[in-house]
């Protein structure tokens, strides 16, 4: 319960500082057909595959190693998408994520 309360307080403070309307206007972009370009589809898939790894690990202490196959693929595609959007921080982040995914996959295969 303390976790949920902490998340709500933090996110309420953050969203109110930025502006709830601005945040929800961005969320509404998901509902627009125009938003779903090739690189935005790849970006959404990459973030969801990373969430599929992080959430079970963070909440339950469970590592589902084969999800790293998904992140290896989606991170590779996301580097391409980041080039289209000129986002060097995402290129670096996904390069690091590729190294992490390959490490987990190799650790599983070699052990």
N, C-alpha and C positions, 0 to 999 in steps of 0.2 A: 504494500500500500504506500509506503514511503517513497518507493521508486516512482510510482504513478504520479503522486503529488509533486515530487521534485520535477519530473518531466513537464507537467502541466504549468507549474509556476515559471520554470525557465522559458518554455516555449511561448507562454503568454507574454512574458516580459520582452522577449525577442521580437515576436510578431507585432506587438504594440509599438515598439521602438521603430520598426521598419514601416509599419502600417498594415493593418489587417487587410484592407482593400487591395493594396499593392500585392501582397502575398497571394490572396485568393484570385486576383486577376491572373497571376502567373499559373496557378493551379488550373484555372479554367482553360488555359491553353491546351491542356490534355484533351479537352472535349472538341477541339477544332480539328477538322480533317486536314487543314492546311499545315498544322504543326507536325504531323506525322510524316516527315521526310525520311529518306533512307538513313541519314546519320542520326536523327532523333530516335528512330526505332532501335538502332544499334545501341545508342546511349541508354535507353530505357531497359533493354535486355541486359546490358552489362551491369547496370546498377542493381537490377533485381537478382541477377546471379550472385553478385557480391553479398547482397542482403541474405540470400539463401545460405551463405557460408557464415557470415558474421552473426546473425541472430541465433541459430542453434548453438554456436560456440560460446557466445556471450551469455545467453540466458540459461542454457542447459549443460554447457561444458562438453558438447558433442561436436566432433569434427566429422563431416561427411566428405571424405577425401575426393570422391569422384565428382563432386560439384566443382572442384578445381579444374576439371576438364572444360566445363562450361565457361569458367572465368578466364581460362587460357584463351579460348576462342573469342569470347566477347571482348576481352581486353585488347586482343590483337586488332579486332575490328574497330574498337574504340580509339585506338591510336590513329587509324585512318580517318575516323569521324572527327577527331580532334584537329587533324590537319585541315579538314574542310572548314572547321569553325575557328581555326587559329588559336587554339588553347594549349599553350606549352605546358601548363601545370598538369593538365589531364594526360598529356603524352608521357610526362615523367611519372605521374602516379600509376598509370597503367603499365608502364615498363617495370616499375617496382612490383606491381601486382602479378605480372607475368613471371617474374623471378620467384615470387612466393608460391604461385601455383605450380610451377615446374619443380620447385623444391619439395612440396607436399606430394606431388605425383611420383617423383623419383624416390622419395623416402618410402612411399607405400610399395612401389614396385620392387625396390632393392631389399626391402626387409622381409 
